[in-house]
Amino acid sequence: MPLHLVGESIDKTRSHYLAETGKLVQLMRGIYVDAGDDIDRVVLGHAVRIARYLYPRAYLSAASAVLLGPTPDGRLYLTGLRVQRTRIRSLEIVQNKAPAHPGVASAVVADSQGEFPVTVSAWRQRLLEAFRLRSEHAASIDATMREAIATRLIQEYGDPKRAADAVWALARENDWYREGEGAEKYMLQRSSLIATRNEAAFVLTIAWHGVPLGELSHDGFEWRWSQTKDRPDLPPLIRQTTPGRLPPFIVSLLPEGWLESVFKNPDERVLLREGKRYMSNITIAERSAEIATLPPDILSTRLSTFMSGGVFTGTYAGPGRSAIDHDFEHRLAKLFENAETPRLSGVQIKAPMFLGEDGVLKPATGLPFTHILKPAGASGFESLPLVEWVGLALARGAGLDVPDNALVTMPDGLLPALIVERFDIRTSPQDTLMLAMEDMCSVLGLEPKDKYAGTIERVARAIRPLSTAPEEDMRLLLQRALFAWLIADGDMHLKNLAILKIAYPGEQAFHSVRIAPVYDTLATRVFPRLAHDRMALKLNGKDERLRRSDFVAVAVLAGLRAGDANTAIDQLLQALKVAIDSLVFPSQCLYGPNAEAVVAKVFELCRGRVESFD
């Protein structure tokens, strides 16, 4: 990236000729660069050489004397014969007028053209420059630079008093009395100054499987994410897409809906400081030492060991209700008063649970978080666990990957709940895989409130470049969308679609990135006020009255062949039809308001949609 200066590296005649033939670009009189180069990069890389060429009697001052170059924002500070500013592309040369007897020294600067000497403000001069009034040069010297200059002068003169006297001597020579006073006060009082900080500021350490990934800090105004420099080799998991805002991956972990209402202050700052354990094996703490004390989420006992006919056969030891206190939700909410109770996202009421080897299902406070409990809802949603169980059973029957789940007969006359096994955690203490689930809101960088704003096409465009098996995942996405339509699931939004990322320890890239198993799927149209529920995400521009041609069109846009798309559709249709006809609902859980009628309506709705699909 050569810089051409007339009289130094090129003569005037040749520079004019090369500029006229388009080989050089003239930046200003006497200064040229090659036409094919990155001009901004050339200018910034040779900023000091350009300044010396334009203003040979000026010297580097303020921050530029410290950096021996421009500041990160492209300003080069000079002191010379007059006050002036010169802009050359991304470089701005800011010059102020020199005092009568400045303290200067000599330095050496190097660029692609080689080394050359420059004149710079000496240490005493720099400190005085830091205390000039209403000076842009003074403003360029930050607190760290000022401290380093003062420390250097004290080392040279022995103690703060002698250093201050030496600075005062230079100040008197130039009638810089106010600058001298400011410098003296700083030198003599700096050791007794009390550091102050905004008490609202804090720093959180974020770990993945107990391995610190970085620090998330809030200064009282905005968020800042910084990755740990000396961490083990790990693939990138957290990224801050918008300066000052929480990284989308962290936002996706925060409580919402019912759980958000449980906390007295739902502010994201408070939520993150009060909670320590989250989905996707993420732990967060203000004191990094706390992370090692938190239990790792490891699936030590499979739900399949304690289930029969779709019903949990172990012992439920979670919240219930008594004859005095009938408010089950209140008792469930009290679990989250403990900071070691894992936090959950999602609108639906739910609780983190641990299934032990003895078959006892208890809250995961202080224990591994292995299963999710979904109790019955209220106001017409009392049968929600039953409907979701049917949805998951049909999904499995249709050939989709589904986590183990079972209905739980609850104590104290409570309606049945649903227990679902986590698929984003390790399966044994010997398992070393690094797992994380990221929902599509996070992948797309959207807020949870925008979870209905996407389309299946947009999801496909986002997943294809990330997936380690893109063709299979596009086929799977097609079947997932079709399944949602066939069971009248109007809640397959961006937070109910996710990718599961898996890495081996010590690797910088994910070994597997695939669409996550099915979760939170149910026939929403069977509930009150949702009889006309539409698809949450539009497909081929439609969210109602979808036909085979709509799904094939989207599949082709996602990169599948029409023939393969039709084959995938036929396979799911055939498997789902068999699943609907063969699925037996556990009769012991058919109690509660209209439970039997609601379940029958689910089967009727699904059967009708499958038979009428064309």
C-alpha positions as CSV (number, residue, x, y, z in Angstrom):
1,M,0.0,0.0,0.0
2,P,2.4,2.7,-1.2
3,L,1.9,6.4,-0.5
4,H,3.4,8.8,-3.1
5,L,4.6,12.2,-1.9
6,V,5.8,14.6,-4.6
7,G,9.4,15.6,-3.9
8,E,10.0,12.5,-1.7
9,S,9.0,9.3,-3.4
10,I,7.8,10.6,-6.8
11,D,8.5,13.7,-9.0
12,K,5.8,16.2,-10.0
13,T,5.7,15.3,-13.7
14,R,5.3,11.5,-13.2
15,S,2.6,12.0,-10.5
16,H,0.6,14.1,-12.9
17,Y,0.9,11.6,-15.7
18,L,0.0,8.6,-13.6
19,A,-3.0,10.5,-12.2
20,E,-4.2,11.3,-15.6
21,T,-3.9,7.7,-16.8
22,G,-6.0,6.5,-13.8
23,K,-3.1,4.7,-12.0
24,L,-2.9,7.2,-9.1
25,V,-5.5,9.1,-7.1
26,Q,-4.6,12.5,-5.9
27,L,-5.8,13.2,-2.3
28,M,-4.5,16.7,-2.1
29,R,-1.7,18.7,-3.5
30,G,1.5,16.5,-3.6
31,I,-0.2,13.4,-2.1
32,Y,-1.1,10.4,-4.2
33,V,-2.1,6.8,-3.7
34,D,-2.5,3.8,-6.0
35,A,-5.9,3.7,-7.6
36,G,-6.4,0.0,-6.7
37,D,-5.6,0.3,-3.0
38,D,-7.9,0.7,-0.1
39,I,-7.4,4.5,0.2
40,D,-8.7,4.9,3.7
41,R,-6.4,2.2,5.0
42,V,-3.4,3.8,3.2
43,V,-4.2,7.2,4.6
44,L,-4.6,6.0,8.2
45,G,-1.5,3.8,7.9
46,H,0.6,6.7,6.8
47,A,-1.1,9.4,8.9
48,V,2.0,10.7,10.6
49,R,4.1,10.7,7.4
50,I,1.3,12.8,5.7
51,A,1.2,15.2,8.6
52,R,5.0,15.7,8.6
53,Y,4.8,16.3,4.8
54,L,2.1,18.9,5.1
55,Y,3.3,20.5,8.4
56,P,7.0,20.0,8.8
57,R,7.3,22.5,11.7
58,A,4.4,21.0,13.7
59,Y,4.8,18.2,16.3
60,L,2.6,15.4,17.5
61,S,0.8,16.3,20.7
62,A,-1.9,15.2,23.1
63,A,-3.1,11.6,22.5
64,S,-1.2,11.4,19.2
65,A,2.1,12.0,21.2
66,V,1.2,9.0,23.3
67,L,0.0,6.8,20.5
68,L,2.6,8.0,17.9
69,G,-0.3,7.9,15.5
70,P,-4.0,8.8,15.0
71,T,-6.6,7.9,17.6
72,P,-9.0,5.0,16.9
73,D,-11.6,7.5,15.5
74,G,-9.1,8.7,12.9
75,R,-7.9,12.0,14.5
76,L,-4.3,13.0,14.5
77,Y,-3.4,15.8,17.0
78,L,-0.7,18.3,16.1
79,T,0.6,21.5,17.6
80,G,2.1,24.0,15.2
81,L,2.0,27.6,13.9
82,R,-1.7,28.0,13.7
83,V,-5.1,26.5,14.5
84,Q,-6.5,24.5,11.6
85,R,-8.2,21.3,10.6
86,T,-7.4,19.2,7.6
87,R,-9.5,16.2,6.5
88,I,-8.1,13.6,4.1
89,R,-10.6,10.8,3.6
90,S,-11.0,9.0,7.0
91,L,-8.1,11.0,8.6
92,E,-8.7,14.4,10.3
93,I,-5.6,16.4,11.3
94,V,-6.5,18.6,14.3
95,Q,-3.9,21.3,14.9
96,N,-3.7,23.9,17.6
97,K,-1.3,26.8,18.2
98,A,2.0,26.0,20.0
99,P,3.1,27.9,23.1
100,A,6.3,30.1,23.0
101,H,8.6,27.5,24.6
102,P,7.1,24.0,24.3
103,G,8.7,21.0,25.8
104,V,9.4,18.6,22.9
105,A,11.3,15.4,22.2
106,S,12.2,13.2,19.3
107,A,10.6,9.8,18.5
108,V,10.7,7.3,15.6
109,V,7.7,6.2,13.6
110,A,7.5,3.4,11.0
111,D,5.0,2.6,8.3
112,S,5.2,0.6,5.0
113,Q,7.6,3.2,3.6
114,G,10.1,2.7,6.5
115,E,11.2,4.5,9.6
116,F,11.4,8.3,10.0
117,P,11.9,10.7,12.9
118,V,9.2,12.9,14.3
119,T,8.9,15.6,17.0
120,V,6.5,15.0,19.8
121,S,5.4,16.6,23.0
122,A,7.7,15.7,25.9
123,W,6.3,14.2,29.1
124,R,5.9,17.5,31.0
125,Q,4.3,19.1,27.9
126,R,1.8,16.2,27.6
127,L,0.6,16.6,31.2
128,L,0.1,20.3,30.7
129,E,-1.8,19.6,27.5
130,A,-4.1,17.3,29.4
131,F,-5.3,20.3,31.5
132,R,-5.8,22.9,28.8
133,L,-9.2,24.5,29.1
134,R,-11.8,24.1,26.4
135,S,-9.3,22.1,24.3
136,E,-10.0,19.2,22.0
137,H,-6.4,18.2,22.4
138,A,-7.0,17.9,26.2
139,A,-10.1,15.9,25.7
140,S,-8.2,13.3,23.6
141,I,-6.1,12.3,26.6
142,D,-8.2,9.9,28.6
143,A,-7.8,8.9,32.2
144,T,-5.6,6.0,31.5
145,M,-3.2,8.1,29.4
146,R,-3.1,10.9,32.1
147,E,-2.3,8.3,34.8
148,A,0.5,6.8,32.7
149,I,2.0,10.3,32.0
150,A,1.9,11.2,35.7
151,T,3.5,7.9,36.7
152,R,6.3,8.4,34.1
153,L,7.1,11.8,35.5
154,I,7.2,10.6,39.1
155,Q,9.6,7.9,38.1
156,E,11.8,10.5,36.4
157,Y,11.8,13.1,39.2
158,G,11.6,10.8,42.2
159,D,8.4,11.9,43.8
160,P,5.1,13.8,43.0
161,K,6.3,17.0,44.5
162,R,9.5,17.3,42.4
163,A,7.6,16.1,39.4
164,A,5.0,18.8,39.9
165,D,7.7,21.5,40.4
166,A,9.3,20.4,37.0
167,V,5.9,20.7,35.3
168,W,5.4,24.1,36.9
169,A,8.7,25.3,35.5
170,L,7.5,24.6,32.0
171,A,4.1,26.1,32.6
172,R,5.6,29.4,33.8
173,E,7.8,29.6,30.6
174,N,4.7,29.5,28.5
175,D,2.3,31.4,30.8
176,W,0.2,28.3,31.2
177,Y,-0.7,29.0,34.8
178,R,-4.1,27.3,34.9
179,E,-2.7,24.3,33.2
180,G,0.2,24.2,35.8
181,E,-2.3,24.4,38.6
182,G,-4.4,21.6,37.3
183,A,-1.3,19.4,36.7
184,E,0.1,20.1,40.2
185,K,-3.2,19.3,41.9
186,Y,-3.5,16.0,39.9
187,M,0.1,15.0,40.7
188,L,-0.1,15.8,44.4
189,Q,-3.6,14.5,45.1
190,R,-3.8,11.4,42.8
191,S,-2.6,9.1,45.5
192,S,-5.3,10.2,47.9
193,L,-8.2,10.3,45.4
194,I,-11.0,7.9,46.1
195,A,-12.1,5.9,43.1
196,T,-15.8,6.3,42.5
197,R,-18.1,4.2,40.4
198,N,-21.8,4.0,39.6
199,E,-23.1,1.5,42.1
200,A,-25.7,0.4,39.6
201,A,-22.9,-1.1,37.4
202,F,-22.1,-4.8,37.7
203,V,-20.4,-7.6,35.8
204,L,-21.7,-11.1,35.3
205,T,-19.6,-14.2,34.4
206,I,-21.4,-16.4,31.9
207,A,-20.4,-20.1,31.6
208,W,-21.4,-23.0,29.4
209,H,-21.2,-26.4,31.0
210,G,-19.2,-24.7,33.7
211,V,-16.6,-23.2,31.3
212,P,-16.5,-19.4,31.4
213,L,-17.3,-17.9,28.0
214,G,-17.0,-14.2,28.9
215,E,-18.3,-11.3,30.9
216,L,-21.6,-9.5,30.5
217,S,-21.4,-6.1,32.1
218,H,-23.9,-3.3,32.6
219,D,-22.7,0.2,33.4
220,G,-26.1,1.6,34.3
221,F,-26.8,2.6,30.7
222,E,-26.1,-0.3,28.4
223,W,-24.9,-3.9,28.1
224,R,-21.5,-4.9,26.9
225,W,-20.4,-8.5,26.1
226,S,-16.7,-9.4,26.2
227,Q,-15.4,-12.9,25.4
228,T,-12.9,-14.5,27.7
229,K,-9.5,-14.3,26.0
230,D,-7.8,-17.3,27.7
231,R,-10.8,-19.6,27.6
232,P,-10.4,-23.2,26.1
233,D,-11.1,-23.7,22.5
234,L,-14.9,-23.5,22.1
235,P,-17.2,-22.7,19.2
236,P,-18.8,-19.3,19.3
237,L,-22.1,-19.4,21.2
238,I,-22.9,-15.8,22.3
239,R,-22.7,-12.8,20.0
240,Q,-23.8,-9.2,20.6
241,T,-25.5,-8.2,17.4
242,T,-26.6,-4.7,18.6
243,P,-24.2,-2.6,20.6
244,G,-25.5,-1.8,24.1
245,R,-28.3,-4.5,23.9
246,L,-28.3,-7.9,25.5
247,P,-27.0,-10.7,23.1
248,P,-30.0,-12.4,21.5
249,F,-28.9,-15.8,22.9
250,I,-29.1,-14.4,26.5
251,V,-32.5,-12.8,25.8
252,S,-33.8,-16.2,24.7
253,L,-33.0,-17.6,28.1
254,L,-34.9,-15.0,30.2
255,P,-38.3,-15.8,31.8
256,E,-41.4,-14.6,30.0
257,G,-45.1,-14.9,30.4
258,W,-46.2,-16.5,33.6
259,L,-42.7,-16.9,35.1
260,E,-41.8,-13.3,34.3
261,S,-44.9,-12.2,36.3
262,V,-43.7,-14.2,39.3
263,F,-40.7,-12.0,39.9
264,K,-41.3,-8.7,41.6
265,N,-39.1,-6.8,39.2
266,P,-39.0,-8.3,35.7
267,D,-36.3,-5.9,34.6
268,E,-33.7,-7.8,32.6
269,R,-30.9,-6.5,34.9
270,V,-32.6,-7.8,38.0
271,L,-33.6,-11.1,36.4
272,L,-30.0,-11.9,35.4
273,R,-28.5,-10.9,38.8
274,E,-31.1,-13.0,40.7
275,G,-31.0,-16.1,38.6
276,K,-27.9,-18.4,38.1
277,R,-29.1,-21.4,36.1
278,Y,-30.7,-21.4,32.7
279,M,-31.5,-23.7,29.8
280,S,-28.7,-24.8,27.3
281,N,-26.3,-25.5,30.2
282,I,-25.8,-21.8,30.9
283,T,-24.9,-20.5,34.3
284,I,-24.5,-16.9,35.3
285,A,-23.1,-15.3,38.4
286,E,-21.6,-12.1,39.7
287,R,-18.9,-14.0,41.5
288,S,-17.3,-16.5,39.1
289,A,-16.4,-18.8,41.9
290,E,-20.1,-19.5,42.4
291,I,-20.4,-21.2,39.0
292,A,-18.3,-24.2,40.2
293,T,-20.7,-24.7,43.1
294,L,-23.8,-25.0,40.9
295,P,-25.0,-28.6,40.0
296,P,-24.4,-29.6,36.4
297,D,-27.5,-30.6,34.4
298,I,-26.9,-34.3,33.7
299,L,-29.7,-36.8,32.8
300,S,-28.9,-39.6,35.3
301,T,-32.3,-41.3,35.1
302,R,-34.4,-41.8,32.0
303,L,-38.1,-41.0,32.1
304,S,-38.8,-44.2,30.1
305,T,-37.7,-46.1,33.2
306,F,-40.6,-44.7,35.2
307,M,-43.5,-44.5,32.7
308,S,-46.1,-47.0,31.3
309,G,-48.7,-46.3,28.7
310,G,-47.8,-42.7,28.6
311,V,-48.2,-42.2,32.3
312,F,-45.5,-41.4,34.9
313,T,-45.1,-44.3,37.4
314,G,-42.6,-42.7,39.7
315,T,-43.3,-40.5,42.7
316,Y,-44.2,-36.8,42.3
317,A,-42.7,-34.8,45.1
318,G,-43.2,-31.3,43.8
319,P,-45.5,-28.5,44.9
320,G,-49.1,-29.3,45.6
321,R,-51.8,-27.6,47.6
322,S,-53.3,-28.1,51.0
323,A,-56.7,-27.7,52.5
324,I,-55.7,-24.2,53.7
325,D,-53.8,-23.0,50.7
326,H,-55.5,-23.9,47.4
327,D,-53.3,-21.7,45.2
328,F,-51.1,-24.2,43.4
329,E,-49.6,-21.5,41.2
330,H,-48.5,-19.5,44.3
331,R,-46.8,-22.6,45.7
332,L,-45.1,-23.2,42.4
333,A,-44.0,-19.6,42.1
334,K,-42.3,-19.8,45.5
335,L,-39.7,-22.2,44.1
336,F,-38.3,-19.3,42.1
337,E,-37.5,-17.2,45.2
338,N,-34.4,-19.4,45.4
339,A,-31.6,-18.1,43.0
340,E,-30.5,-21.7,42.4
341,T,-33.9,-22.7,40.9
342,P,-33.3,-22.8,37.1
343,R,-35.0,-20.1,35.0
344,L,-37.3,-21.1,32.1
345,S,-38.4,-19.2,29.0
346,G,-41.8,-19.5,27.4
347,V,-45.3,-18.2,28.2
348,Q,-46.8,-21.4,29.7
349,I,-46.6,-22.1,33.4
350,K,-43.9,-24.7,34.0
351,A,-41.3,-25.8,36.6
352,P,-37.8,-27.2,36.4
353,M,-37.6,-30.7,37.9
354,F,-35.1,-33.5,38.8
355,L,-35.9,-37.2,38.3
356,G,-33.7,-39.3,40.6
357,E,-32.7,-42.9,40.3
358,D,-35.4,-43.8,42.9
359,G,-38.1,-42.4,40.6
360,V,-38.8,-39.4,42.7
361,L,-39.6,-36.3,40.7
362,K,-38.8,-33.2,42.7
363,P,-38.0,-29.5,42.1
364,A,-34.5,-28.9,40.6
365,T,-33.6,-26.3,43.2
366,G,-30.0,-27.2,44.1
367,L,-30.3,-30.4,41.9
368,P,-29.7,-31.2,38.3
369,F,-32.4,-29.8,36.0
370,T,-33.4,-32.8,33.9
371,H,-37.1,-32.5,33.2
372,I,-39.8,-29.8,32.7
373,L,-43.2,-30.0,34.5
374,K,-46.1,-28.4,32.7
375,P,-49.2,-28.2,35.0
376,A,-52.8,-27.7,33.9
377,G,-53.8,-24.2,32.9
378,A,-56.8,-22.2,33.9
379,S,-59.6,-20.2,32.2
380,G,-60.4,-22.9,29.6
381,F,-56.8,-24.4,29.4
382,E,-57.3,-27.0,32.1
383,S,-56.7,-29.8,29.5
384,L,-53.6,-28.3,28.0
385,P,-51.2,-31.1,29.3
386,L,-53.5,-33.7,27.8
387,V,-53.7,-31.9,24.4
388,E,-49.9,-31.5,24.4
389,W,-49.3,-35.1,25.2
390,V,-51.5,-36.1,22.2
391,G,-49.5,-33.6,20.0
392,L,-46.2,-35.1,21.1
393,A,-47.4,-38.7,20.7
394,L,-48.7,-37.9,17.2
395,A,-45.4,-36.2,16.3
396,R,-43.5,-39.3,17.3
397,G,-45.9,-41.5,15.4
398,A,-45.4,-39.3,12.3
399,G,-41.7,-40.0,12.4
400,L,-40.5,-36.8,14.0
401,D,-37.9,-36.7,16.8
402,V,-39.7,-36.1,20.2
403,P,-38.3,-36.1,23.7
404,D,-39.7,-38.7,26.2
405,N,-42.8,-37.3,28.0
406,A,-45.5,-38.6,30.2
407,L,-48.7,-37.5,32.0
408,V,-48.4,-37.1,35.7
409,T,-51.3,-37.7,38.1
410,M,-51.0,-34.9,40.6
411,P,-51.8,-34.9,44.3
412,D,-54.4,-32.9,46.2
413,G,-57.0,-33.1,43.5
414,L,-54.9,-31.2,41.0
415,L,-55.5,-31.9,37.3
416,P,-52.9,-34.0,35.3
417,A,-49.6,-32.4,34.4
418,L,-47.1,-33.2,31.6
419,I,-43.5,-34.1,32.3
420,V,-41.0,-33.7,29.4
421,E,-37.4,-34.9,29.4
422,R,-34.7,-32.4,28.4
423,F,-32.8,-33.2,25.2
424,D,-30.2,-30.4,25.5
425,I,-28.2,-31.8,28.4
426,R,-25.6,-34.6,28.9
427,T,-26.8,-38.1,29.4
428,S,-24.2,-39.3,32.0
429,P,-21.3,-38.0,34.1
430,Q,-18.9,-39.4,31.5
431,D,-20.5,-37.5,28.7
432,T,-18.3,-34.6,27.6
433,L,-20.4,-33.2,24.7
434,M,-21.1,-29.5,24.8
435,L,-24.8,-28.9,24.0
436,A,-26.8,-25.7,23.5
437,M,-30.3,-25.1,22.1
438,E,-30.9,-21.8,20.4
439,D,-34.5,-20.8,19.4
440,M,-35.2,-19.1,16.1
441,C,-35.8,-15.7,17.7
442,S,-32.2,-15.8,18.9
443,V,-30.9,-17.1,15.6
444,L,-32.6,-14.3,13.7
445,G,-31.7,-11.7,16.3
446,L,-35.3,-10.9,17.2
447,E,-36.9,-10.0,20.5
448,P,-39.3,-12.6,22.0
449,K,-42.2,-10.2,21.4
450,D,-41.5,-10.6,17.6
451,K,-41.9,-14.4,17.7
452,Y,-44.9,-14.3,15.3
453,A,-43.2,-12.0,12.9
454,G,-41.3,-14.6,10.8
455,T,-42.2,-17.0,8.0
456,I,-41.2,-20.6,7.3
457,E,-39.2,-19.3,4.3
458,R,-37.2,-17.0,6.6
459,V,-36.6,-19.8,9.0
460,A,-35.3,-22.0,6.1
461,R,-33.0,-19.3,4.9
462,A,-31.5,-18.9,8.4
463,I,-31.1,-22.7,9.1
464,R,-29.7,-23.8,5.8
465,P,-26.2,-22.1,6.1
466,L,-25.9,-23.1,9.8
467,S,-27.0,-26.8,9.5
468,T,-24.4,-29.5,9.3
469,A,-27.0,-31.5,7.3
470,P,-28.9,-28.9,5.3
471,E,-30.8,-31.1,2.9
472,E,-32.1,-33.3,5.8
473,D,-33.0,-30.2,7.9
474,M,-34.9,-28.6,5.0
475,R,-36.9,-31.8,4.6
476,L,-37.5,-31.9,8.3
477,L,-38.6,-28.2,8.4
478,L,-41.1,-29.0,5.7
479,Q,-42.5,-31.9,7.7
480,R,-42.6,-29.9,10.9
481,A,-44.6,-27.1,9.2
482,L,-46.9,-29.7,7.6
483,F,-47.4,-31.5,10.9
484,A,-48.3,-28.2,12.6
485,W,-50.9,-27.5,10.0
486,L,-52.4,-31.0,10.1
487,I,-52.9,-31.0,13.9
488,A,-54.1,-27.3,13.9
489,D,-51.1,-26.1,15.9
490,G,-51.3,-22.3,15.7
491,D,-48.4,-21.8,18.2
492,M,-45.4,-23.0,16.2
493,H,-43.8,-19.6,16.4
494,L,-40.1,-18.6,16.3
495,K,-39.5,-19.6,20.0
496,N,-41.1,-23.0,19.5
497,L,-38.6,-23.8,16.7
498,A,-34.9,-24.2,17.6
499,I,-31.6,-25.6,16.5
500,L,-29.6,-28.0,18.7
501,K,-25.8,-27.3,18.6
502,I,-23.4,-30.0,19.7
503,A,-19.6,-29.7,20.0
504,Y,-16.7,-31.8,21.2
505,P,-14.5,-30.3,23.9
506,G,-11.5,-28.5,22.5
507,E,-13.1,-27.9,19.1
508,Q,-13.7,-24.4,17.7
509,A,-16.6,-25.4,15.5
510,F,-19.8,-27.3,16.3
511,H,-19.8,-30.9,15.3
512,S,-23.5,-30.9,14.7
513,V,-26.1,-28.1,14.1
514,R,-29.5,-29.6,13.5
515,I,-33.2,-28.7,13.9
516,A,-34.1,-29.5,17.5
517,P,-36.6,-32.2,18.4
518,V,-40.3,-31.3,18.6
519,Y,-41.5,-29.5,21.7
520,D,-44.5,-27.4,22.7
521,T,-46.7,-28.8,20.0
522,L,-50.5,-29.1,20.4
523,A,-53.8,-28.6,18.6
524,T,-54.5,-25.0,19.7
525,R,-57.9,-24.9,17.9
526,V,-59.6,-27.1,20.6
527,F,-59.3,-24.3,23.2
528,P,-61.8,-21.5,23.9
529,R,-61.3,-18.4,21.8
530,L,-58.8,-20.3,19.6
531,A,-61.3,-22.1,17.4
532,H,-60.1,-20.1,14.4
533,D,-56.4,-20.1,15.3
534,R,-54.2,-19.8,12.2
535,M,-50.6,-20.8,11.6
536,A,-48.2,-18.8,13.7
537,L,-45.7,-18.5,10.8
538,K,-46.9,-17.8,7.3
539,L,-46.0,-20.2,4.6
540,N,-46.1,-19.2,0.9
541,G,-47.7,-16.0,2.1
542,K,-50.6,-17.8,3.8
543,D,-51.5,-18.8,7.3
544,E,-54.8,-20.5,6.5
545,R,-56.3,-22.9,3.9
546,L,-52.9,-24.4,3.1
547,R,-52.6,-26.9,0.3
548,R,-49.9,-29.3,-0.9
549,S,-48.8,-26.9,-3.5
550,D,-48.0,-24.3,-0.8
551,F,-45.7,-26.7,1.0
552,V,-44.0,-27.8,-2.2
553,A,-43.4,-24.2,-3.3
554,V,-41.7,-23.4,0.0
555,A,-39.7,-26.6,-0.1
556,V,-38.4,-25.7,-3.6
557,L,-37.4,-22.2,-2.3
558,A,-35.6,-24.0,0.5
559,G,-33.5,-25.9,-2.0
560,L,-35.4,-29.2,-2.2
561,R,-36.5,-30.9,-5.4
562,A,-40.3,-31.0,-5.9
563,G,-40.2,-34.8,-6.1
564,D,-38.4,-35.1,-2.8
565,A,-40.8,-32.6,-1.2
566,N,-43.8,-34.6,-2.3
567,T,-42.2,-37.8,-1.1
568,A,-41.6,-36.2,2.4
569,I,-45.2,-35.0,2.5
570,D,-46.6,-38.4,1.6
571,Q,-44.5,-40.1,4.2
572,L,-45.7,-37.8,6.9
573,L,-49.3,-38.0,5.9
574,Q,-49.3,-41.8,5.8
575,A,-47.5,-42.1,9.2
576,L,-49.7,-39.5,10.8
577,K,-52.8,-41.3,9.7
578,V,-51.7,-44.5,11.2
579,A,-50.7,-42.7,14.4
580,I,-54.1,-41.1,14.8
581,D,-55.9,-44.4,14.3
582,S,-53.6,-46.4,16.6
583,L,-52.9,-43.9,19.5
584,V,-54.6,-44.9,22.8
585,F,-55.0,-42.1,25.3
586,P,-54.3,-43.2,28.9
587,S,-57.8,-43.4,30.4
588,Q,-56.7,-42.8,34.0
589,C,-55.8,-39.2,33.1
590,L,-59.2,-38.4,31.4
591,Y,-60.6,-36.3,34.3
592,G,-61.2,-32.6,34.7
593,P,-63.5,-30.1,33.0
594,N,-64.5,-31.6,29.6
595,A,-61.3,-33.6,29.4
596,E,-62.7,-36.5,27.5
597,A,-64.5,-34.2,25.0
598,V,-61.4,-32.1,24.5
599,V,-59.2,-35.1,23.7
600,A,-61.8,-36.5,21.4
601,K,-62.0,-33.2,19.6
602,V,-58.2,-33.3,19.0
603,F,-58.4,-36.7,17.3
604,E,-61.4,-35.6,15.3
605,L,-59.7,-32.3,14.2
606,C,-56.5,-34.1,13.2
607,R,-58.2,-36.9,11.4
608,G,-60.3,-34.4,9.4
609,R,-57.3,-32.4,8.3
610,V,-55.3,-35.4,7.2
611,E,-58.2,-36.8,5.2
612,S,-59.0,-33.5,3.5
613,F,-55.4,-32.5,2.7
614,D,-54.6,-32.3,-1.0
